[in-house]
Amino acid sequence: MTSNLDTTTFNSPNGYTTNDFGTNPPKCFGYSIAIQTDGKIVMAGYAIDPVSGNNGIALSRYDTNGLLDTTTFNSPLGYNVFLATLTNFFVYSLALQPDGKIVVCGYANTPLFVNPTMFVARFLTNGLIDLTFGGSGYVYINDTYFNTRYPLQTFDQTYAYSVQIDTNFSPPKIVIGGNVRNLNTSPSLNWFSIVRLTSVGALDITFNITGVFAKNFVSGYDEFGSSLAITSGGNYILGGSQVDSLTSISEFAVIEIDTNGSPTTFGPSLSGIFLIPHFSAASNDSGASLKIQSDGKIVLGGTSISNIGTSRYAIARITPTGSLDLPFGSGGQILTPFTLSPYNLTGTSIDIQSNGKIILGGYFNNTLTFADSFSLARYNTNGSIDTTFGLAGNGLILEDIIPGISNNESGNSIAIQTDGKIVVGGTFNYPGGGEDVNFKFILARYFGFPPDPPPNPPPNPTPIPNINICFPAGTPVLTDQGNLPIEQINPEIHTIHRRPIIAITQSYMNENKIVCIEKHAFGINVPNRKTYISCYHGIMYKNRLIPSKQFVGRFHGVYYVKYDGEKLYNVLMERHQLMMINNMKVETLNPKNIVAKLYTNNYSNEEKTKIILEMNENAKNKKHHLYETKNGYETITGNFTRRRFSVIKHNPIISRINFHTRKHYLNNNQYSHTVRHHNHHQMIRPTIKLTPYTFKHGRRRR
């Protein structure tokens, strides 16, 4: 292979794509990308309309093959340039809501206000403006809101550079970060700012009284917010730079605000801010992009310009309490060695792989041609450069995508696909007629070279068990990192209640029906959308865990629908606990379940295959109904839970696997509790280990 680009499956044979959206001459500036759950890529920026001369919000969506999604995104174009009368939009960030709607932010020059003004806009999944948001699809947050909240100050300019969706609320809220300029200082200084909006685009008055926050943490310094993230506890982390107003020397800065809009005790002074020391003597350091690791540590990447003018990639990792993570790199900081690249590097966007490795992207400047092009670097979890990344073998990708002295590609945003490929979006500029310069969106996809060779499929791929658990694909699970479709949860990254996830199990169901629960069936927003669940899965209702099928016919909006044979998923954790599905508390997979043991016991692939095949053979022969209830819950006094169970005579699965408790009771799931006899309301215990008897609902029979 001669290129780091994915030239085989992404707009082959190029590995990149450029678009101008019908503007002539093309003036399209790409700044932010995000990847949908279906793998499609959304890119946002702004484009200059050749007729009015105004900047419009530019959105495009690409299929996984790198071509515009002309079928479902503002068909037949695959892009949308939204214009407002006499308004110039400058778009710098986008985020995707759980329902797929697209939220963008930036600032605008509009005749409605004298100075640059923050704005947020929302688009439907089909690429059209969402008129339910703010009444027109977009809202402004001008200086008046900040002056009202802080009457002793005089703000005149507001800027937004980062947007996030806060899924800790239902419906989710929209949070933007940036900075606002205050005229009450000499010279005028920028303050860090955070704004929170409701789902309909109104200022959220539960956040800092009026919905806006602004603060100058260190007197005499400009403070610029570039990148926003949300902690697992719901606090807001804003990263950027602090600039000395006298010397213009800048340094990385990070602040933390709680969910109510007040600074936390983050940082050594407990004031909510942490300033990262200069990466080299008298260097100018600009923090551009921030991500939070699964362990809560904060990674801020950007650029460090030395006192002789060379620019390098720079990264700092910060503990959740606001101090440098000393084991990372050199005392918590990384400055990419000049020996790895003779070119100047500018870091603009950071992301974290599922294995914890860090990708910093941006662009490099060729000192011979003075042209810019995309650049990437990968770092190990300890901060060292990952030399397995890139064909050059030095941890960097510096590749002129579209060669030419006057061709420039500026990488402004990166995102990592679920398969590990890296997508970079930005702006491509090249000579137009005369002295004019043309600009286009550019999107490229890279491998993480050297790529792992494709695995050889096993001679007999491990089959999927047929057993009644539990949720279809697309069911959102509330993790500490937000609501995620159950099949997309990564146990290496995501957690629930700050506890690790062991596995996301897969199965098919033996039955031909599944329980459907309509929105509001158990109360207002419980669940908050239509939910499908297997018949015996436990739902917490009035402090009791009850099988879903027991609600059928007893609650309006709970009924059976046909199960069409689709794959089902469940969440396996170290302990049996509760999780949130569509605002409804349900159980996780019990670790004592037979499927759970396939993930936790050290079975070889051959042993797993044999067990699953025997299990599926029983299902095929209609024997599963004799022990199907091993996945169902019933409630007993004291809110304990237990599984109903049966043992089939000479069961070929159970007889070969040790699924007994210390008391030698049958324990496919949770059988250690005393079992209630249904007919006589007396407490009995099964007193045998594994016999040719059948137990059903706690009753022994021959």
C-alpha positions in Angstrom: 0.0 0.0 0.0 1.3 3.4 -1.0 -1.2 5.6 0.8 -2.6 6.0 4.3 -6.0 6.9 2.8 -8.8 4.4 2.5 -8.7 4.4 -1.3 -10.6 1.1 -1.6 -13.9 1.8 0.0 -14.1 5.6 0.4 -14.8 7.4 -2.9 -12.5 4.9 -4.6 -9.9 5.3 -5.9 -9.3 8.7 -4.2 -9.9 8.1 -0.4 -11.3 11.6 -0.2 -14.1 13.7 -1.6 -14.6 17.5 -2.2 -17.9 19.4 -2.6 -18.9 22.9 -3.5 -22.7 22.7 -3.2 -23.5 24.5 -6.4 -21.9 27.8 -5.4 -20.0 29.5 -8.3 -17.3 30.4 -7.7 -17.1 27.8 -4.8 -16.8 29.3 -1.4 -17.5 26.5 1.0 -15.7 26.2 4.4 -15.9 22.9 6.3 -15.4 22.9 10.1 -17.0 20.0 11.9 -18.0 16.4 11.4 -19.9 13.7 13.3 -20.7 10.1 12.5 -24.3 8.9 12.8 -25.2 5.5 14.4 -25.7 4.1 10.9 -22.2 5.1 9.9 -23.2 8.0 7.7 -21.0 11.2 8.1 -22.4 14.7 8.6 -20.3 17.7 8.0 -21.1 21.3 8.9 -19.6 24.7 7.9 -20.7 27.7 6.0 -20.9 28.7 2.3 -21.0 32.1 0.6 -24.1 32.5 -1.6 -23.0 34.0 -4.9 -26.2 35.9 -5.4 -26.6 37.6 -2.0 -23.0 37.4 -0.9 -24.2 36.2 2.5 -22.9 33.2 4.4 -25.3 30.4 4.7 -25.2 27.4 7.1 -23.8 24.5 5.0 -24.6 20.9 5.9 -23.8 17.8 3.9 -24.2 14.1 4.6 -22.2 11.2 3.1 -22.8 7.6 2.8 -20.2 5.2 4.2 -18.7 5.0 0.7 -17.8 8.7 0.8 -20.4 9.9 -1.7 -23.1 12.4 -0.9 -26.3 11.0 0.5 -28.6 12.2 -2.3 -31.4 9.8 -1.4 -32.4 10.8 2.1 -30.6 14.1 2.8 -32.3 17.1 1.2 -32.9 14.8 -1.8 -31.7 14.9 -4.6 -28.8 17.2 -3.4 -27.2 15.5 -0.4 -26.5 18.9 1.1 -28.3 22.1 2.3 -27.2 25.7 2.4 -29.5 27.6 4.7 -29.7 31.4 4.3 -31.2 34.1 6.4 -31.8 37.6 5.1 -28.8 39.9 5.3 -27.2 37.5 7.7 -23.7 36.0 7.7 -23.4 32.7 9.6 -20.0 31.3 10.7 -20.4 27.7 11.7 -17.8 25.9 13.8 -19.4 22.9 15.6 -22.1 20.3 15.2 -23.6 17.6 17.4 -26.2 14.9 16.8 -29.2 14.5 19.1 -30.2 10.9 20.1 -33.2 11.3 17.7 -30.8 12.1 14.8 -31.5 15.8 14.5 -28.4 17.9 13.7 -27.5 20.9 15.9 -24.9 23.5 14.8 -23.5 26.6 16.5 -21.2 29.5 15.8 -21.7 33.2 15.5 -23.5 35.5 13.1 -23.3 39.0 11.8 -26.9 40.1 11.4 -28.7 43.5 11.1 -30.7 42.5 14.2 -27.6 43.2 16.4 -24.6 45.5 16.0 -21.9 43.0 17.0 -21.2 39.3 16.3 -23.7 37.2 18.1 -23.9 33.5 19.1 -26.4 31.4 17.3 -27.7 27.8 17.5 -29.6 26.1 14.6 -31.2 22.7 14.3 -31.9 20.6 11.3 -34.1 17.5 10.8 -32.6 14.2 9.8 -33.5 14.9 6.2 -31.3 18.0 6.2 -34.0 20.6 6.3 -34.2 23.3 8.9 -36.3 22.3 12.0 -38.9 25.0 12.4 -40.0 23.7 15.8 -36.6 25.0 17.2 -37.0 28.6 18.3 -39.8 29.1 15.8 -37.5 29.7 12.8 -35.0 26.8 13.2 -32.3 29.0 14.8 -31.9 31.2 17.8 -29.5 34.0 18.8 -27.9 34.5 22.2 -26.9 38.2 22.1 -25.2 40.4 24.6 -28.5 41.5 26.2 -28.8 38.1 27.9 -25.3 38.3 29.5 -25.8 42.0 30.5 -29.1 41.1 32.2 -27.4 38.3 34.2 -24.4 40.4 35.0 -25.7 44.0 35.4 -22.3 45.3 36.5 -20.7 44.3 33.3 -21.0 45.5 29.7 -20.8 42.7 27.1 -21.0 43.5 23.4 -19.8 40.4 21.4 -20.8 36.7 21.9 -19.2 33.7 20.2 -20.0 30.0 20.2 -17.4 27.4 19.1 -18.6 24.1 20.5 -21.9 22.4 21.0 -22.9 19.3 23.0 -26.1 17.4 23.6 -26.8 16.9 27.3 -28.6 13.5 27.5 -28.7 13.6 31.3 -32.0 15.4 30.8 -35.1 14.2 29.1 -35.7 15.6 26.6 -32.0 16.3 26.1 -30.7 19.9 26.4 -28.3 21.7 24.2 -25.1 23.2 25.7 -22.7 25.6 23.9 -19.3 26.9 24.9 -17.3 29.9 23.7 -16.5 33.3 25.0 -18.0 36.8 25.3 -16.3 40.2 25.2 -16.5 42.6 28.1 -16.0 46.3 27.6 -15.6 47.2 31.3 -11.9 46.4 31.2 -9.1 48.1 29.5 -8.3 46.6 27.1 -11.6 44.8 26.6 -11.3 41.1 27.7 -13.0 37.9 26.6 -14.6 35.8 29.3 -15.3 32.1 29.1 -19.0 31.4 28.5 -21.4 28.5 28.6 -25.1 28.6 27.5 -27.8 26.0 28.0 -30.9 25.7 25.9 -34.0 23.6 26.2 -34.9 21.1 23.5 -37.1 23.8 21.8 -34.4 26.4 21.7 -35.3 28.5 24.7 -32.8 29.6 27.3 -32.8 27.1 30.2 -33.5 29.2 33.3 -32.6 26.3 35.6 -29.0 27.0 34.5 -27.4 29.9 36.4 -30.9 31.6 36.7 -31.0 32.9 33.1 -29.4 30.1 31.1 -26.1 31.9 30.5 -22.8 31.8 32.3 -19.7 34.0 31.9 -16.6 34.5 34.0 -13.2 35.9 33.8 -11.2 33.5 36.0 -7.9 35.4 36.0 -7.8 39.2 35.9 -5.9 40.7 33.0 -6.2 37.7 30.7 -8.4 37.0 27.6 -10.1 33.7 28.0 -11.3 31.8 24.9 -13.5 28.7 25.0 -12.9 26.3 22.1 -14.2 22.8 23.0 -16.9 21.6 25.4 -17.5 18.2 26.9 -19.8 16.7 29.5 -18.6 14.6 32.4 -20.4 11.4 33.6 -21.6 13.4 36.5 -23.2 16.0 34.3 -20.7 18.8 34.8 -19.4 20.9 31.9 -15.8 21.0 30.9 -14.7 23.9 28.6 -11.2 23.9 27.2 -9.4 26.6 25.3 -6.7 29.2 25.9 -5.9 32.0 28.2 -3.9 34.9 26.7 -2.0 37.6 28.6 -3.5 40.9 27.4 -0.1 42.6 27.8 2.3 40.1 26.2 -0.1 38.1 24.0 1.5 34.9 25.3 -1.2 32.1 25.6 -1.5 28.9 27.4 -3.9 25.9 27.6 -6.8 26.5 30.0 -9.7 24.2 31.3 -12.7 25.2 33.4 -15.4 23.1 35.0 -19.0 24.3 35.7 -21.6 22.2 37.5 -25.0 21.4 36.0 -26.5 24.4 37.8 -24.1 26.9 36.3 -21.6 27.5 39.1 -17.8 26.9 39.0 -16.7 23.7 40.8 -13.7 23.2 43.0 -11.8 22.1 39.9 -8.1 23.0 39.8 -5.4 23.7 42.4 -7.0 26.9 43.6 -10.4 25.2 43.8 -11.8 28.0 41.7 -13.0 25.9 38.7 -10.0 26.6 36.4 -6.7 24.9 35.7 -4.0 26.5 33.6 -1.5 24.1 31.9 2.1 25.2 32.1 3.8 26.3 28.8 5.0 23.3 26.7 8.4 25.1 26.2 10.0 28.3 27.3 7.8 31.3 26.3 5.8 29.2 23.9 2.3 30.3 22.7 0.0 27.4 23.4 -3.6 27.2 22.0 -6.0 24.6 23.3 -8.3 23.6 20.4 -10.1 20.3 21.2 -11.1 18.4 24.3 -12.3 14.9 25.1 -13.0 13.0 28.3 -11.7 9.5 28.8 -13.9 6.7 30.2 -11.9 7.0 33.5 -12.9 10.7 33.7 -9.5 12.1 32.8 -9.5 15.1 30.4 -7.4 15.2 27.3 -6.9 18.7 25.7 -5.0 19.0 22.4 -3.9 21.8 20.3 -0.8 23.7 19.1 2.4 25.0 20.8 4.4 27.6 18.9 8.0 27.9 20.2 9.8 31.2 20.7 11.5 30.7 17.3 8.2 30.2 15.5 8.0 26.5 14.9 4.6 24.9 15.7 4.1 21.4 17.1 1.2 19.2 18.2 0.6 19.5 21.9 -1.5 17.5 24.4 -2.1 17.7 28.1 -4.0 15.1 30.2 -5.7 16.3 33.3 -7.1 14.4 36.3 -10.8 14.8 37.1 -9.9 17.1 40.0 -7.9 19.5 37.9 -4.2 18.6 38.0 -1.7 17.3 35.4 -1.8 13.5 35.1 1.9 13.1 35.8 2.5 9.5 34.4 1.2 10.7 31.0 4.0 11.9 28.6 6.4 14.2 30.5 4.6 15.2 33.6 1.2 15.2 32.0 2.1 16.9 28.8 3.2 15.9 25.3 5.0 18.1 22.7 5.5 16.1 19.5 9.2 16.0 18.7 10.5 18.2 15.9 12.6 15.2 14.8 9.5 13.3 13.7 8.4 16.0 11.3 10.4 18.8 9.6 7.1 20.6 9.0 5.0 22.9 11.2 2.0 21.1 12.8 -1.3 22.7 13.8 -3.6 20.6 16.0 -7.3 21.3 15.7 -9.2 18.2 16.7 -8.8 15.2 19.1 -10.5 11.9 19.6 -9.9 8.7 21.6 -10.0 5.2 20.2 -11.9 2.4 21.9 -8.5 1.0 23.2 -7.7 4.4 24.8 -5.1 5.5 22.2 -5.3 9.2 21.4 -5.6 10.7 17.9 -4.7 14.3 17.3 -5.5 15.7 13.9 -5.1 19.0 12.0 -2.8 20.0 9.2 0.9 20.4 8.4 2.6 23.2 6.5 5.2 22.0 3.9 8.2 24.3 4.4 9.2 23.7 0.8 5.9 24.4 -1.0 4.3 26.3 1.9 1.1 24.3 1.2 -1.1 22.9 4.0 -2.4 19.3 4.1 -4.1 17.0 6.5 -2.0 15.5 9.4 -2.6 13.0 12.1 -0.7 11.6 15.0 -1.5 8.7 17.4 -0.3 8.4 21.0 -0.3 5.4 23.3 -2.2 5.6 26.6 1.0 6.5 28.4 1.6 9.5 26.1 4.3 8.0 23.9 4.1 8.3 20.2 2.6 5.1 18.6 5.0 4.1 15.9 2.7 1.5 14.5 0.5 4.3 13.2 1.0 5.4 9.6 3.0 4.0 6.8 6.1 6.0 7.8 6.4 4.1 11.0 6.9 7.1 13.2 3.3 7.6 14.5 2.5 10.5 12.1 0.6 10.7 8.9 1.7 13.7 6.7 0.3 13.2 3.3 -0.4 15.8 0.6 -3.9 14.7 -0.4 -4.2 16.9 -3.5 -0.7 17.8 -4.6 0.0 21.3 -5.9 2.0 24.3 -4.7 -1.2 26.4 -4.3 -3.5 23.6 -3.1 -4.2 23.6 0.6 -6.2 21.1 2.8 -6.9 22.3 6.3 -8.1 19.5 8.7 -10.5 21.0 11.1 -12.3 18.0 12.6 -11.7 14.3 13.1 -14.0 11.4 14.1 -13.3 7.7 14.6 -15.6 5.1 13.1 -16.6 2.0 15.0 -14.2 0.0 12.8 -11.3 2.2 13.8 -11.0 4.1 10.5 -10.4 7.8 11.0 -12.4 10.5 9.2 -11.0 14.0 8.7 -13.1 16.9 7.5 -12.1 20.5 6.7 -11.6 23.0 3.9 -9.8 22.6 0.5 -8.7 25.8 -1.2 -7.1 26.2 -4.6 -6.5 29.0 -7.2 -9.6 30.4 -8.9 -9.5 32.8 -11.8 -7.1 35.6 -11.5 -6.3 36.3 -7.9 -9.5 34.6 -6.7 -9.3 31.5 -4.4 -11.9 28.8 -4.4 -12.9 26.8 -1.3 -14.6 23.4 -0.9 -15.6 21.0 1.8 -13.1 18.1 1.9 -13.6 14.8 3.7 -11.0 12.0 3.8 -10.8 8.6 5.5 -7.7 6.9 6.8 -6.7 3.5 8.0 -4.8 3.1 11.3 -1.7 1.7 9.5 -0.3 -0.7 9.6 -3.8 -2.2 9.5 -4.3 -5.5 11.3 -4.7 -8.2 8.7 -8.4 -9.2 8.3 -9.0 -12.1 10.7 -9.5 -15.5 9.1 -13.1 -16.6 9.8 -13.2 -19.7 12.0 -14.1 -22.9 10.2 -17.3 -23.0 12.2 -18.3 -19.5 13.4 -19.6 -19.4 16.9 -23.4 -19.6 16.7 -25.8 -17.3 18.5 -27.9 -18.9 21.2 -31.7 -19.1 21.0 -32.9 -17.9 24.4 -35.5 -15.3 25.5 -33.3 -12.2 26.2 -34.0 -9.4 25.6 -34.0 -6.0 23.6 -33.9 -5.4 19.8 -31.2 -3.3 18.2 -31.7 0.5 18.6 -33.0 0.3 22.1 -31.3 3.2 23.9 -29.5 2.4 27.2 -28.5 5.3 29.6 -24.8 4.9 30.2 -22.5 7.3 32.0 -21.5 8.6 28.6 -25.1 9.2 27.5 -27.9 7.3 25.8 -26.6 4.8 23.3 -28.2 2.1 21.2 -27.7 -1.1 23.0 -25.8 -2.8 20.2 -23.3 0.1 20.0 -22.3 0.0 23.6 -18.5 -0.7 23.9 -17.6 -2.4 27.2 -14.1 -1.0 26.9 -15.4 2.6 26.9 -18.8 2.8 28.4 -20.0 2.3 32.0 -23.3 2.3 33.8 -23.5 3.8 37.3 -19.7 4.1 37.1 -19.5 0.3 37.0 -17.8 -1.6 34.1 -19.8 -3.4 31.5 -18.7 -7.0 31.0 -20.3 -7.7 27.6 -23.3 -6.9 25.3 -24.8 -10.3 24.8 -26.6 -11.4 21.6 -29.3 -14.0 21.2 -32.4 -15.0 19.3 -35.7 -15.6 21.0 -37.6 -18.9 21.1 -41.0 -17.4 21.3 -43.0 -15.9 18.4 -44.1 -12.8 20.4 -42.5 -9.9 22.2 -44.0 -7.3 24.6 -44.6 -3.8 23.2 -44.9 -0.9 25.7 -46.3 2.3 24.4 -45.1 5.7 25.5 -46.6 6.9 28.8 -47.9 3.4 29.6 -46.7 3.4 33.2 -46.9 7.2 33.7 -45.8 10.4 32.1 -42.8 9.7 30.0 -42.4 6.2 31.4 -41.4 4.9 29.0 -40.6 8.0 26.9 -41.0 6.1 23.6 -42.3 2.9 22.3 -40.3 0.0 23.8 -40.0 -3.6 22.8 -38.9 -6.2 25.5 -38.8 -9.9 25.8 -41.6 -11.5 27.8 -39.8 -12.5 31.0 -37.5 -9.5 31.3 -37.9 -7.7 34.7 -39.3 -4.2 34.8 -39.1 -2.2 38.1 -42.6 -1.1 39.0 -43.6 0.1 42.5 -40.2 -1.1 43.9 -40.8 -4.6 42.5 -39.1 -6.3 39.6 -41.9 -7.8 37.5 -41.8 -9.8 34.2 -42.9 -7.7 31.3 -45.6 -10.1 30.2 -47.4 -9.6 33.5 -48.3 -6.1 32.4 -50.0 -7.3 29.2 -53.7 -6.7 29.4 -53.4 -5.0 32.7 -52.1 -1.6 31.5 -53.3 0.3 28.5 -50.6 0.4 25.9 -48.9 -2.9 26.8 -49.5 -5.7 24.4 -47.9 -8.5 22.4 -46.6 -8.1 18.9 -45.1 -10.7 16.6 -41.4 -11.4 17.0 -39.9 -11.4 13.6 -36.7 -13.2 14.5 -34.4 -10.2 14.8 -31.3 -10.3 17.0 -31.7 -9.4 20.6 -29.2 -7.8 23.0 -28.7 -7.4 26.7 -26.2 -5.8 29.1 -24.0 -8.0 31.3 -22.4 -6.4 34.3 -20.4 -7.8 37.2 -23.5 -7.8 39.4 -27.2 -8.1 38.7 -28.5 -4.5 38.8 -30.9 -2.0 37.2 -30.4 0.2 34.1 -32.5 2.8 32.4 -34.2 2.0 29.0 -36.3 4.9 27.6 -36.7 6.4 31.1 -37.8 3.0 32.5 -35.9 0.9 35.0 -35.2 -2.6 33.9 -32.8 -5.4 35.0 -29.4 -6.1 33.4 -28.6 -9.7 32.5 -28.1 -11.8 35.6 -24.5 -13.0 35.8 -25.8 -16.5 36.7 -27.8 -16.8 33.5 -26.7 -19.5 31.1 -25.8 -17.0 28.4 -23.9 -14.8 30.8 -21.8 -17.8 31.7 -20.8 -18.2 28.1 -19.2 -14.8 28.4 -17.7 -15.1 31.9 -16.5 -18.7 32.0 -13.3 -19.6 30.3 -14.9 -21.9 27.7 -13.0 -22.5 24.5 -14.7 -21.6 21.3 -15.3 -25.3 20.7 -16.9 -25.7 24.1 -19.1 -22.6 23.5 -20.1 -23.8 20.1 -21.1 -27.2 21.4 -23.1 -25.7 24.3 -25.0 -23.2 22.0 -25.7 -25.8 19.3 -27.2 -28.2 21.9 -29.2 -25.3 23.3 -30.5 -24.3 19.9 -31.3 -28.0 19.1 -33.5 -28.1 22.1 -35.2 -24.9 21.0 -35.7 -26.4 17.5 -37.2 -29.5 18.9 -39.7 -27.4 20.9 -38.2 -28.6 24.2 -37.3 -25.1 25.3 -40.8 -24.5 26.8 -39.9 -26.9 29.6 -37.2 -24.6 30.9 -37.9 -21.4 29.1 -38.8 -19.7 32.4 -35.2 -19.7 33.5 -35.0 -16.2 32.2 -38.2 -14.9 33.9 -38.6 -13.1 37.2 -41.2 -13.2 39.9 -41.4 -11.0 43.0 -41.4 -12.4 46.5 -41.7 -10.8 49.9 -39.1 -8.2 50.8 -38.6 -7.2 47.1 -36.2 -10.1 46.6 -36.4 -11.6 43.1 -36.1 -15.1 41.8 -36.2 -17.0 38.6 -38.9 -19.5 37.8 -37.2 -22.6 36.5 -37.6 -26.1 35.2 -35.2 -29.0 34.6 -35.9 -31.2 31.7 -35.1 -34.9 32.1 -31.7 -35.9 30.7 -31.2 -32.3 29.6 -28.1 -32.5 27.4 -27.0 -29.0 28.2 -27.5 -28.8 31.9 -26.1 -32.2 32.6 -22.7 -31.3 31.2 -22.2 -27.9 32.7 -21.7 -27.1 36.4 -24.3 -24.4 37.0 -24.8 -25.2 40.7 -24.6 -22.9 43.7 -22.6 -23.7 46.7 -25.7 -25.4 48.1 -25.9 -27.5 44.9 -29.2 -26.2 43.8 -29.9 -25.7 40.1 -28.6 -22.2 39.4 -28.8 -21.3 35.8 -29.7 -17.8 37.0 -30.7 -16.7 40.5 -31.9 -19.8 42.5 -30.2 -19.2 45.8 -33.3 -17.6 47.2 -36.1 -19.6 48.9 -38.9 -20.4 46.5 -42.6 -19.7 47.1 -45.0 -22.5 46.5 -47.8 -20.9 44.4 -50.7 -23.0 45.5 -50.2 -23.3 49.3 -48.2 -20.1 50.0 -45.6 -22.0 51.9 -41.9 -21.8 51.5 -40.1 -24.9 50.2 -36.6 -25.6 48.9 -35.6 -27.9 46.0 -33.5 -30.5 47.9 -31.8 -32.2 45.0 -28.9 -31.3 42.7 -29.6 -32.5 39.2 -32.1 -35.4 38.9 -34.4 -36.7 36.3 -37.2 -34.8 38.0 -38.8 -31.7 36.5 -39.2 -28.6 38.7 -41.7 -26.1 37.5 -42.8 -23.0 39.5 -41.2 -24.4 42.6 -43.2 -27.7 42.5 -41.6 -31.1 42.1 -43.2 -33.7 40.0 -42.3 -36.9 38.2 
